[in-house]
Amino acid sequence: MALRGLEVIELLYRDAGRQQFMALLDGIRALPDDGTKDLLARSVEMGITIKERFELLQQRERGLLAVIETAQDLTAITDLDQVLRAIVQRTRKLLGCDIGYLSIYDATQGDFYVRATDGAFSEKFKRIRVGLEVGICGFVARNKAPYSSSDYGMDGRFTHTQMIDTAVLDEDIKSILGVPLLAGEQVIGVLFVGDRYVRTYAAGEMSILSTLAAHASVAIGNARLFEQAQAALQQASQTNLLLARQTADTRNAAEAHEQLTSLVARGGDLKNLCEMVAGMLGGHVAVYDEGEQEVCSSTSPAYQRPDGAGQSPGSRYWFEDQVHAALGQSRTLGRSVNAFERPGQVCRVSAVTGGRGMLGGLVIYTAAPLGEVAIRIFERSSMVTGVVLLSQERRESAALAELPLFLRSLVSPDQHDVAHLPDQAARYGLDVSQPICVTAVETDRERNSYIVKRLGAEFKIADLVFAEMDGLLVFFGGVEPADGLLQSLPQFFAKHLRLPMTGVMSTPVHSVSELPRAYQATRRCLGFLRLLDRKGSIFLERELSLYSVLFERQGREDIDSFLVSVLGALYGGDDARHAELARTLLEYLDCGHNARSTAKALGIHINTLRQRLDTIDAMLGHWRNTARALEVHMALRLWRLSTGQEFSA
């Protein structure tokens, strides 16, 4: 019997399981009753009680350690998800359950969703969402108290749905224990443990789970406070960044204003302005005049002006059209606007206005759209552009104010101080000691001032001066500059100005005193060309002078009458045959009545020439005498001048 008593102590020493104690108790009860049997049985039962109390103490110790570790996590782990996962893992391990999970209340949707799990393998279970009226989760949340179910699938206390029950079935959960996570009186979540077999949860297990749930509530509350603090900190940081950016923008705008003001103060020109604005804003800058033509630009090869190719089928002037429309809009709004925007290039324009209206525009090309401050700097630059343009205009006007007066004194019938005119001409680059040609050009009189500006800025021929006089553009230059003017000026008008023009160049004069006559002759010839309605070229005075004198006070009908009276049926014919005969006769007269030279010049056989002359004889009668031949010669030249080509049928 004494040995049996020692077995109880040995089992306690070895921390044996309950089954071993029960086996010892059954063995003692099977012994014969000798007076000590009951005492031994009582000893075993006391050993079992001691064993159960020891296990309870161990469980409480493990729970206390779990709570302490969780509390440490609250201070050591800043990630809320890590804290919640640690709580779920410790809860499951501490209570020896198959699964642990934590659901958080979503106030926006009014339901609970699974935030952390441990031991779950079903993806459907991890994505489950439960309403306040559904399942054990809703039951715990509504009552704000712990609840358990030994067989959840068969428990009628809870509202079941197919979706929830399917998720629980997929996870094969039988028993569930849930406790609420409270923040004051508000339920913010539910902490669960579950098992895949039917079991009952002890009050101590519920107490430990409630303690861990309280820690989870604190963690969630701290996390929300931390998020709010982070949001406030981020907002403060963004505010600081905004203030820093605004300070930098203000500083940049002030520096730009100072630089632009300094530029105007020291008399900077348009080129200086373009380079400065391009440097400040990072692009290519150009200044346009009132005719929307580029007069100056920065040296920024990365942002050269586009040619408009491929932008609009059938349109050669796509770019000009875009800028023209944008300048009009900018002038109306009083602000700069985008002319166009395409990948890698943005064009912005700002109209430049002054006291007398539109002065031009400022254009910038950049790789990306300008920011608000950059736009303000650009618009301020356009205002400075207007100041520079007006200042430049005043300087040019002051410099050239005397030129028209001087040139007019050269062509005035009452020339004064002739001896000093050569010295005055030399100051403008005009050498009147050499033969001088006077060229008068007639164009759109209302735009003469603008045309003079364009010519002064872009049309450069050495030793050539010009000015507006009597509604005409009058050019003075030597023989060589005059020859260059014959070809280049009509081309400039056609390509750059797109305006009609008609000009007459005088024969070279060798004395200043001959200039008034030459000027009057060119004006008379212009009047004659006006009768013929000839435009687009510069004519030589020697080709027109005779006719301009004869028909100075006549009209177009008088010219036709003269041609009919002299050429008769030859002029009156309206077919190609008559035109060919007229060309043949004019060439014959130009060749001094030399038949062989005439045939060679026309590229025909001499017999063909004789046949044509016989026909002309029949049409004109006796035209070969000197006086009659001269008259016919004059009429044929006049006919050719009036058609603008050799002869017209």
C-alpha positions in Angstrom: 0.0 0.0 0.0 2.9 2.4 0.8 4.2 1.8 -2.7 0.9 2.9 -4.2 1.1 6.2 -2.3 4.6 6.8 -3.6 3.2 6.3 -7.2 1.0 9.4 -6.7 4.1 11.5 -5.8 6.0 10.1 -8.7 3.3 10.9 -11.2 3.2 14.5 -9.9 6.9 14.7 -10.2 6.9 13.5 -13.8 4.0 15.8 -14.6 2.0 12.9 -15.9 -1.1 13.2 -17.7 -4.7 12.8 -16.3 -5.1 9.5 -18.0 -2.2 8.0 -16.0 -3.7 9.3 -12.7 -7.1 7.8 -13.6 -5.4 4.4 -14.4 -3.7 4.5 -10.9 -7.1 5.3 -9.3 -8.8 2.4 -11.1 -6.0 0.1 -10.0 -6.5 1.1 -6.3 -10.3 0.7 -6.4 -9.7 -2.8 -7.7 -7.7 -3.8 -4.6 -9.3 -5.7 -1.7 -10.6 -3.5 1.1 -8.0 -3.6 3.9 -8.8 -0.3 5.6 -6.3 1.8 3.6 -8.0 1.5 0.2 -10.2 4.6 0.6 -7.2 6.6 1.9 -5.1 5.7 -1.2 -8.0 6.5 -3.5 -8.4 9.9 -1.7 -4.7 10.5 -2.2 -5.0 9.9 -6.0 -8.0 12.2 -6.3 -6.1 14.9 -4.4 -3.2 14.4 -6.8 -5.5 14.8 -9.7 -6.8 18.1 -8.2 -3.2 19.3 -7.6 -2.5 18.4 -11.3 -5.5 20.4 -12.5 -4.7 23.4 -10.4 -1.1 23.3 -11.6 -2.2 23.2 -15.2 -4.6 26.2 -14.6 -1.7 28.1 -13.1 0.4 27.3 -16.1 -2.3 28.4 -18.4 -2.7 31.7 -16.5 1.0 32.2 -16.6 1.1 31.6 -20.4 -1.9 34.1 -20.7 0.0 36.7 -18.6 3.1 36.3 -20.8 1.0 36.6 -23.9 -0.5 39.8 -22.6 2.9 41.2 -21.6 4.3 40.3 -25.1 1.3 41.9 -26.7 1.7 45.0 -24.6 5.4 45.1 -25.7 4.3 44.8 -29.3 2.1 47.8 -29.0 5.2 49.9 -28.2 7.7 48.0 -30.4 5.7 47.4 -33.6 4.4 50.4 -35.5 2.6 48.5 -38.2 -1.0 47.8 -37.2 -1.3 44.7 -39.3 1.8 43.2 -37.7 0.3 43.8 -34.2 -3.0 42.3 -35.1 -1.4 39.2 -36.7 0.8 38.7 -33.5 -2.3 38.9 -31.3 -4.2 36.4 -33.4 -1.2 34.0 -33.5 -0.6 34.2 -29.7 -4.4 33.8 -29.0 -4.5 30.6 -31.1 -1.3 29.2 -29.6 -2.3 30.1 -26.0 -5.8 28.5 -26.2 -4.6 25.6 -28.4 -7.2 26.3 -31.1 -7.2 25.3 -34.7 -7.8 28.8 -36.1 -7.8 32.4 -34.9 -9.0 35.5 -36.7 -9.9 39.1 -36.1 -12.7 41.0 -37.9 -12.8 44.9 -38.1 -15.9 47.0 -38.4 -16.1 49.0 -41.7 -18.2 52.1 -40.9 -18.5 53.1 -44.6 -20.2 49.8 -45.5 -21.7 48.9 -42.2 -20.2 45.4 -41.9 -17.2 43.4 -40.6 -14.3 42.2 -42.7 -11.4 39.8 -41.8 -8.2 41.8 -41.0 -5.9 39.1 -39.6 -6.0 35.2 -39.5 -3.8 32.4 -38.3 -4.4 28.7 -39.2 -7.0 29.5 -41.9 -6.4 27.9 -45.3 -9.6 28.9 -47.2 -9.3 32.1 -49.3 -13.1 32.5 -49.3 -13.0 32.6 -45.4 -10.2 35.3 -45.5 -12.4 37.5 -47.7 -15.6 37.0 -45.8 -17.7 40.1 -44.9 -20.4 39.9 -42.2 -23.2 42.3 -41.5 -24.4 43.4 -38.0 -27.4 41.1 -38.2 -25.6 38.0 -39.3 -23.8 35.2 -37.5 -21.9 35.1 -34.3 -19.9 38.2 -35.3 -23.1 40.3 -35.5 -24.4 38.7 -32.3 -21.3 39.6 -30.3 -21.3 43.1 -31.8 -24.9 43.8 -31.0 -24.7 42.5 -27.5 -21.1 43.8 -26.8 -20.3 40.6 -24.9 -18.4 37.4 -25.5 -20.3 34.4 -27.0 -19.3 30.9 -27.9 -20.9 28.1 -29.8 -19.9 24.4 -29.5 -21.5 23.6 -32.8 -21.9 26.8 -34.9 -23.6 25.1 -37.9 -26.4 23.8 -35.7 -26.7 26.8 -33.3 -30.1 28.5 -33.8 -29.2 31.6 -31.8 -27.4 33.2 -34.8 -28.8 34.3 -38.1 -27.3 32.1 -40.8 -26.7 32.9 -44.5 -25.5 30.6 -47.2 -22.5 32.7 -48.0 -21.3 32.8 -44.3 -22.1 29.1 -43.7 -20.3 28.1 -46.9 -17.2 30.0 -45.9 -17.3 28.4 -42.4 -17.9 24.9 -43.9 -15.0 25.4 -46.3 -12.8 26.0 -43.3 -14.5 23.0 -41.5 -15.0 25.0 -38.3 -17.3 23.5 -35.6 -16.7 25.5 -32.4 -16.3 29.3 -32.2 -15.5 31.7 -29.4 -15.7 35.5 -30.1 -15.2 38.5 -27.9 -15.8 42.2 -28.8 -13.1 44.9 -29.4 -14.4 48.0 -27.7 -13.4 51.6 -28.0 -15.4 53.1 -25.2 -19.0 52.0 -26.0 -18.4 51.4 -29.6 -17.6 48.0 -31.1 -14.7 48.3 -33.5 -14.1 44.6 -34.1 -14.4 41.0 -32.9 -11.6 38.6 -32.0 -12.3 34.9 -32.6 -10.8 31.5 -32.0 -12.3 28.3 -33.5 -11.8 24.6 -33.6 -12.6 21.9 -36.2 -14.2 19.7 -33.6 -17.0 20.2 -31.0 -15.7 21.6 -27.8 -16.7 23.9 -24.9 -14.6 26.9 -24.0 -13.8 27.6 -20.3 -14.3 30.9 -18.5 -10.6 31.3 -18.2 -10.1 31.0 -22.0 -12.8 33.6 -22.5 -11.1 35.9 -20.0 -7.7 35.6 -21.7 -9.3 36.2 -25.1 -11.1 39.3 -23.8 -7.8 40.7 -22.4 -6.1 40.2 -25.8 -9.1 41.8 -27.5 -8.7 44.8 -25.2 -5.0 45.0 -26.3 -6.2 44.8 -30.0 -8.6 47.7 -29.4 -5.8 49.8 -28.0 -3.6 48.9 -30.9 -6.3 49.8 -33.4 -7.0 53.1 -31.5 -3.3 53.9 -31.4 -2.9 53.1 -35.1 -5.8 55.4 -36.0 -4.3 58.2 -33.9 -1.0 57.5 -35.6 -2.6 57.7 -39.0 -4.3 61.0 -38.0 -1.0 62.3 -36.8 0.7 61.2 -40.0 -2.0 62.8 -42.1 -1.7 66.0 -40.1 2.1 65.8 -40.5 1.8 65.2 -44.2 -0.6 68.1 -44.5 1.8 70.3 -42.6 4.6 69.1 -44.8 2.6 69.8 -48.0 1.8 73.2 -46.6 5.4 73.9 -45.9 6.3 72.7 -49.4 3.6 74.9 -50.9 4.9 77.9 -48.8 8.4 77.2 -49.9 7.4 76.9 -53.5 5.4 80.1 -53.3 8.3 81.8 -51.7 10.6 80.5 -54.4 8.1 81.6 -57.1 7.8 85.0 -55.5 11.6 85.3 -55.4 11.9 84.2 -59.0 9.2 86.6 -60.1 11.0 89.4 -58.3 14.3 88.5 -59.8 12.7 88.4 -63.3 11.1 91.7 -62.7 14.4 93.2 -61.6 16.3 91.8 -64.6 13.7 93.0 -67.0 13.6 96.5 -65.4 17.4 96.6 -65.6 17.3 95.6 -69.2 15.0 98.5 -70.1 17.0 100.9 -67.9 20.3 100.2 -69.7 18.7 100.5 -73.1 18.7 96.8 -74.0 17.4 95.8 -77.5 15.0 93.1 -78.6 17.8 90.5 -79.0 18.9 91.0 -75.4 15.2 90.7 -74.3 14.7 87.4 -76.2 17.9 85.9 -74.8 16.9 86.9 -71.2 13.4 85.5 -71.4 14.6 82.3 -73.0 17.1 81.9 -70.2 14.6 82.5 -67.5 11.8 80.3 -68.8 13.9 77.7 -70.7 12.7 77.9 -74.3 13.0 79.6 -77.6 11.6 83.2 -77.7 10.7 85.4 -80.7 9.3 88.9 -81.1 6.8 89.6 -83.9 5.9 92.9 -85.3 2.5 94.4 -86.0 2.4 92.5 -89.3 2.9 89.2 -87.4 6.4 88.7 -88.9 9.3 87.5 -86.8 11.8 90.3 -86.3 14.1 88.9 -83.6 14.6 85.6 -81.7 16.8 83.9 -79.2 19.5 81.4 -80.1 17.9 78.3 -78.8 18.3 75.5 -81.4 16.3 73.0 -79.4 13.1 74.9 -79.8 13.2 76.2 -83.4 10.0 77.5 -85.0 8.1 74.7 -86.7 7.4 74.9 -90.5 3.8 73.6 -90.2 4.5 70.7 -92.5 1.9 67.9 -92.1 -0.2 69.9 -89.7 -3.1 70.6 -92.0 -3.5 69.1 -95.5 -3.6 71.8 -98.1 -2.4 74.6 -95.8 1.0 76.1 -96.4 0.6 78.6 -93.6 -0.6 76.4 -90.7 1.8 77.9 -88.2 1.0 81.5 -89.2 -2.7 80.8 -88.9 -2.2 79.4 -85.3 -0.2 82.4 -84.2 -2.6 84.8 -85.8 -5.6 83.3 -84.1 -3.8 83.2 -80.7 -2.6 86.8 -81.0 -6.1 87.9 -81.6 -7.4 86.0 -78.6 -4.6 87.3 -76.4 -5.3 90.9 -77.4 -9.0 90.4 -76.5 -8.4 88.6 -73.2 -5.4 90.7 -72.1 -3.6 87.5 -71.2 -1.2 85.1 -73.0 -2.7 82.0 -74.6 -1.4 78.8 -76.1 -1.2 78.9 -79.9 -0.8 75.1 -80.2 0.4 72.2 -78.1 1.8 68.9 -79.4 4.2 66.2 -78.0 7.5 67.8 -77.0 6.5 71.4 -78.0 4.2 74.0 -76.7 3.8 77.5 -78.3 2.5 80.3 -76.2 1.9 83.9 -77.4 1.2 87.2 -75.8 -0.1 90.2 -77.7 2.1 93.3 -77.3 0.0 96.5 -77.3 0.8 100.2 -77.0 -0.8 103.6 -77.1 -1.5 103.3 -80.8 -2.8 99.7 -80.7 -1.2 96.4 -81.7 2.6 96.6 -81.7 3.3 92.9 -82.2 3.6 89.8 -80.1 5.9 87.8 -77.9 6.1 84.0 -78.7 7.8 81.2 -76.7 8.3 77.6 -77.6 8.9 75.2 -74.7 9.1 71.4 -74.2 6.2 71.4 -71.7 3.4 73.9 -70.7 4.5 76.8 -68.6 3.6 77.0 -64.9 1.5 79.7 -63.4 4.5 81.8 -62.3 6.3 81.3 -65.5 3.2 82.5 -67.4 3.2 85.7 -65.3 6.9 86.2 -66.0 6.2 85.7 -69.7 3.3 88.1 -69.7 5.4 90.7 -67.9 8.1 90.2 -70.5 5.6 91.0 -73.2 4.8 94.3 -71.5 8.6 95.0 -71.4 8.7 94.0 -75.1 6.2 96.8 -75.8 8.4 99.3 -74.0 11.4 98.2 -75.9 9.5 98.3 -79.2 8.3 101.8 -78.5 11.7 102.9 -77.4 13.3 101.3 -80.5 10.7 102.9 -82.7 11.4 106.3 -81.2 15.2 105.8 -81.7 14.6 104.7 -85.3 12.2 107.6 -85.9 14.7 110.1 -84.5 17.5 108.6 -86.6 15.5 108.5 -89.8 13.4 111.6 -89.3 15.8 113.7 -91.4 16.2 111.1 -94.1 12.9 111.7 -95.9 13.4 115.4 -95.6 16.9 115.1 -97.1 15.7 112.8 -99.9 12.9 115.1 -100.7 15.4 118.0 -101.0 17.3 116.0 -103.6 14.2 115.7 -105.9 12.7 119.1 -105.1 12.6 121.4 -108.2 13.9 124.1 -106.0 17.1 122.5 -104.7 18.9 124.5 -102.0 22.5 124.5 -100.9 23.4 122.2 -103.8 27.1 122.4 -103.0 26.5 120.7 -99.6 24.1 118.0 -100.8 26.9 115.4 -101.6 28.3 115.7 -98.1 24.8 115.2 -96.6 24.2 112.3 -98.8 27.4 110.6 -97.7 26.1 110.6 -94.1 23.4 108.2 -95.3 25.7 106.0 -97.4 24.8 107.6 -100.7 27.6 108.6 -103.1 26.0 111.2 -105.5 29.4 111.6 -107.3 28.6 108.4 -109.1 25.6 107.8 -111.4 22.4 107.5 -109.4 19.1 105.8 -110.3 15.8 106.8 -108.7 13.2 104.1 -108.3 9.6 104.9 -107.4 7.4 102.1 -106.2 3.6 102.2 -105.8 1.9 99.8 -103.4 -0.8 99.8 -100.7 -0.5 103.4 -99.4 -2.3 102.7 -96.1 0.5 100.3 -95.2 3.5 102.3 -96.4 4.7 102.9 -92.8 4.7 99.2 -92.0 6.4 98.4 -95.3 9.1 100.9 -94.6 9.7 99.2 -91.3 9.9 95.8 -92.8 12.2 96.9 -95.6 14.5 98.7 -93.1 14.7 95.5 -90.9 14.9 92.8 -93.6 15.6 94.2 -97.0 19.3 94.9 -97.1 21.1 96.2 -100.2 24.4 98.1 -99.7 24.5 101.8 -100.7 20.7 102.0 -101.1 18.5 104.5 -99.2 14.8 104.9 -99.4 11.9 106.7 -97.8 8.2 107.4 -98.3 7.4 110.4 -100.4 4.1 111.5 -102.0 2.5 108.2 -101.1 5.3 106.3 -102.9 8.4 104.4 -101.8 11.3 106.1 -103.4 14.8 104.4 -103.6 18.1 106.0 -104.4 21.2 104.1 -105.3 24.1 103.6 -107.7 23.8 101.5 -110.8 24.9 98.3 -109.2 22.5 98.5 -106.2 19.7 99.5 -108.6 20.3 96.3 -110.7 19.9 94.2 -107.5 16.7 96.1 -106.7 15.2 95.1 -110.1 15.0 91.4 -109.1 15.0 91.3 -105.3 12.3 93.9 -104.5 9.4 92.3 -106.4 10.4 89.0 -104.9 10.4 90.5 -101.4 6.9 92.0 -101.9 5.6 88.7 -103.1 7.1 86.4 -100.6 7.3 88.4 -97.3 4.7 91.2 -97.7 2.2 89.5 -100.1 1.2 92.9 -101.4 0.9 94.2 -105.0 3.6 96.6 -106.2 4.6 98.5 -109.4 7.8 100.3 -109.8 9.7 102.5 -112.3 13.5 102.9 -112.3 15.0 106.0 -113.9 17.9 106.1 -116.2 21.2 106.8 -114.3 21.7 110.5 -113.7 25.2 112.0 -113.4 24.4 115.1 -111.4 22.4 116.0 -108.4 20.6 118.7 -110.4 19.2 116.0 -112.6 17.5 114.1 -109.8 14.2 116.2 -109.8 13.7 115.5 -113.4 14.4 111.8 -112.9 11.9 111.6 -110.0 9.2 113.4 -112.0 9.8 111.0 -114.9 9.3 107.9 -112.8 6.1 109.3 -111.3 4.8 110.1 -114.8 5.7 106.5 -115.9 3.9 105.1 -112.9 0.8 107.0 -114.0 1.1 105.5 -117.5 1.5 101.9 -116.0 -1.7 102.6 -114.0 -3.5 103.2 -117.3 -2.2 99.8 -118.6 -3.0 98.1 -115.2 0.5 96.7 -115.0 1.7 95.4 -111.6 4.3 93.1 -110.0 7.4 94.4 -111.6 9.9 97.2 -111.8 10.0 98.8 -115.3 12.7 100.9 -116.8 12.0 104.5 -117.5 13.6 104.4 -121.0 10.9 101.8 -122.1 8.1 104.1 -120.9 9.2 107.7 -121.1 8.0 108.3 -124.6 4.5 106.9 -124.0 4.2 108.4 -120.6 4.7 111.9 -122.1 2.3 111.2 -125.0 -0.5 109.7 -122.9 0.1 111.6 -119.6 -3.3 113.3 -119.8 -5.0 110.5 -121.8 -7.0 107.4 -120.8 -7.0 103.8 -121.7 -9.4 104.3 -124.5 -7.0 106.9 -126.1 -4.3 104.2 -126.1 -6.6 101.8 -127.9 -7.6 104.4 -130.4 -4.0 105.2 -131.2 -3.2 101.5 -131.7 -6.2 101.0 -134.0 -5.4 104.1 -136.0 -1.7 103.1 -136.5 -2.0 99.3 -136.8 -5.4 99.0 -138.3 -6.5 95.5 -139.0 -3.3 94.1 -137.5 -4.3 95.3 -134.1 -8.0 94.7 -134.6 -7.5 91.0 -135.3 -8.3 88.7 -132.4 -6.5 85.5 -133.5 -3.0 84.1 -133.0 -2.2 84.8 -136.6 -2.4 88.5 -136.1 -0.3 88.3 -132.9 2.4 86.4 -134.8 2.5 88.9 -137.6 2.8 91.8 -135.0 5.7 90.0 -133.3 7.4 89.4 -136.7 7.0 93.1 -137.7 8.3 94.4 -134.3 11.4 92.1 -134.6 12.0 93.3 -138.2 11.9 96.9 -137.1 14.2 96.2 -134.0 16.7 94.5 -136.4 16.8 97.7 -138.6 14.9 96.1 -141.5 17.5 93.3 -141.8 15.6 90.3 -143.1 18.3 87.7 -142.4 18.8 88.9 -138.8 15.1 88.9 -138.3 14.6 85.4 -139.6 17.4 84.1 -137.4 16.0 85.9 -134.3 12.5 84.4 -135.0 13.9 81.0 -135.9 12.1 80.9 -139.2 13.2 80.6 -142.9 13.8 83.8 -144.7 11.1 82.9 -147.3 8.6 82.5 -144.5 9.6 86.0 -143.3 9.1 87.4 -146.7 5.6 85.8 -146.9 4.7 87.4 -143.6 6.0 90.8 -144.6 3.9 90.6 -147.8 0.8 89.9 -145.7 1.7 92.8 -143.4 2.0 95.1 -146.5 -1.4 94.1 -147.6 -2.8 94.9 -144.1 -1.0 98.2 -143.4 -0.4 99.6 -146.8 2.6 101.9 -147.2 4.3 101.6 -143.8 8.0 101.4 -144.9 8.7 105.1 -145.2 10.7 106.6 -142.3 7.9 108.5 -140.6 5.3 105.8 -141.0 7.7 103.1 -139.9 8.6 105.0 -136.7 4.9 105.4 -135.9 4.3 101.7 -136.4 7.3 100.8 -134.4 6.1 102.9 -131.5 2.6 101.4 -131.7 3.9 97.8 -131.7 6.1 98.5 -128.6 3.1 100.1 -126.9 1.0 97.0 -127.7 3.5 94.7 -126.2 3.8 96.9 -123.0 0.0 96.9 -122.6 -0.2 93.1 -122.7 2.6 92.3 -120.3 4.0 89.6 -122.7 5.3 89.4 -126.3 1.9 89.5 -127.9 -1.6 88.2 -127.1 -4.0 86.8 -129.6 
